[in-house]
Each structure stands twice: as C-alpha cells, then as structure tokens.
Amino acid sequence: MEAFTKTLSKIKFSLKSNFKMLIQNIKMPVKQPSRPIDAVRELFECQQNQINDLTQIIKTQSEKIKRLEEKNKEILKKESEPKSGGWFFA
C-alpha cells in the first residue's frame, strides 16, 4: 500500500509540475478584431507603415548614391586635368 501511495504522490507531483510548465508556456491570446473590416483596416495600416519605411530607406539610399556620384565626378575631373609639368631646364 505504501508503494502505491508513493507512486500516486510522484504522479501527482509530476502532473503539477507539468501543469505549471504548460501554464507558463501558454501565450496570452491575441485580441481578435470584432469585425472583419477591422482586420482589413489593421492589415492596410500595417502595409502602409511598411511602405512608408521603405520609401524613407529608398530616399536615404538615393541621396547617398548622388553624393557618391558627385565625389566620383570630382575625382575624375581632378585626374583628367592636365598637370603642370613645371619648367624643364636643359
């Protein structure tokens, strides 16, 4: 009888610990929109935010490209200018 009660207590303990782990791993439920149009609106807003972010990234990258092109033009212009050789004395 003691072995049976020990086994039951072990099972009870393991069930409690498994239940605690299960409760800890359960995520809070995501609030579902009450109407389908709300879900569509949230999706549209999320996509609009992503488009705005990408637009900003494109603007900054294009500005960087313009600056680099201007630097390259200046470098090429300096390299193509004839260098003054100075005087040559014979």
Helices and strands as residue ranges (DSSP letters): H 2-25, H 36-80
